[in-house]
Structure formats: structure tokens, C-alpha cells
Amino acid sequence: MYNNFAIYSKEGCPFCIKVKEVLEMTGQKYREYLLDVDFTREEFYDQFGSGSTFPRVILDGVLIGGYRDWETDRKSTRLNSSHRL
């Protein structure tokens, strides 16, 4: 099953790495957007709000949130049943 995950990340971010590792281990495909390559910090804050942290995880065009939000959703029935995480 293909899901439209997008991850906004930055180099050296341990939580970004964790999200990508779990998605890869579960066979999920994702598109990664990297700070200073695909977007600037200003663009990041414009899109997600001042003070937002990395990563930002989006599923099917809907913002899940940061790592803790993603981890909570990943363990929920919604993601486990519909997205096999």
C-alpha cells in the first residue's frame, strides 16, 4: 500500500532519522524535504509556524505534526489499521 508521507527534516536530526527508519522498516514510501536544500528556515516557519521543530510529518496532505505527534498517531488504531505502521 502506498501512502503519501512527506517529511520535512534537517541534517543531524535524530527524530527525523527515527521517523524515516520506521517508515522504511514498514515498507512505507515517503518524500523527504531537507532544510537548506528544498526549503529555507523562513519558509519552514511560514508553513508550520514560528517555533515549529523537526521533523514535520504530513500524511496525504494533512499535517500530523512533529515526532511525538507522529509516534502517537503511529500507535493509534487509525494509522495501524489504515496504513499498516
C-alpha positions as CSV (number, residue, x, y, z in Angstrom):
1,M,0.0,0.0,0.0
2,Y,1.4,3.4,-1.0
3,N,0.8,6.3,1.4
4,N,1.7,9.9,0.7
5,F,4.0,10.7,3.6
6,A,6.1,13.8,3.4
7,I,8.8,14.6,6.0
8,Y,10.3,18.0,6.4
9,S,13.7,17.3,8.0
10,K,17.2,18.6,8.6
11,E,20.7,17.1,8.7
12,G,21.6,15.6,12.1
13,C,18.1,15.4,13.4
14,P,17.7,12.2,15.5
15,F,13.9,12.4,15.4
16,C,13.9,12.8,11.6
17,I,16.1,9.7,11.4
18,K,13.7,7.7,13.6
19,V,10.6,8.6,11.5
20,K,12.4,7.6,8.3
21,E,13.7,4.4,9.8
22,V,10.3,3.2,10.9
23,L,8.7,4.2,7.6
24,E,11.4,2.2,5.7
25,M,11.1,-0.8,8.1
26,T,7.3,-0.9,7.5
27,G,7.6,-0.6,3.7
28,Q,6.1,2.9,3.6
29,K,7.3,5.3,0.9
30,Y,7.8,9.0,1.7
31,R,9.2,12.1,0.2
32,E,11.8,13.9,2.2
33,Y,12.2,17.7,2.1
34,L,15.5,18.8,3.5
35,L,16.3,22.2,5.2
36,D,18.6,24.4,3.1
37,V,18.1,22.1,0.1
38,D,14.4,22.1,-0.6
39,F,13.3,25.0,1.7
40,T,14.7,27.7,3.9
41,R,14.1,28.1,7.6
42,E,11.9,31.1,6.9
43,E,9.8,29.0,4.5
44,F,9.5,26.3,7.1
45,Y,8.3,28.7,9.8
46,D,5.9,30.3,7.3
47,Q,4.4,26.9,6.5
48,F,4.4,25.4,10.0
49,G,4.5,28.3,12.4
50,S,7.2,30.0,14.3
51,G,8.8,27.7,16.8
52,S,8.0,24.5,14.9
53,T,10.5,21.8,15.3
54,F,11.8,19.0,13.1
55,P,10.6,16.8,11.7
56,R,7.2,17.8,10.4
57,V,5.3,14.8,9.1
58,I,2.5,15.0,6.6
59,L,0.2,12.2,5.5
60,D,-2.0,12.6,2.5
61,G,-1.7,16.3,2.6
62,V,-2.7,16.6,6.3
63,L,-0.1,17.7,8.9
64,I,0.3,15.0,11.6
65,G,2.9,17.2,13.5
66,G,6.3,16.5,14.9
67,Y,7.9,13.3,16.1
68,R,5.8,12.9,19.3
69,D,2.5,13.5,17.4
70,W,3.6,11.1,14.7
71,E,4.6,8.4,17.2
72,T,1.2,8.8,19.0
73,D,-0.7,8.5,15.7
74,R,1.5,5.6,14.5
75,K,0.4,3.6,17.6
76,S,-3.2,4.6,17.2
77,T,-5.8,2.4,15.6
78,R,-6.2,4.9,12.7
79,L,-2.7,4.6,11.4
80,N,-2.2,0.9,12.4
81,S,-5.3,-0.3,10.6
82,S,-5.3,2.0,7.5
83,H,-1.6,2.4,6.9
84,R,-0.1,-0.7,8.4
85,L,2.5,1.0,10.6
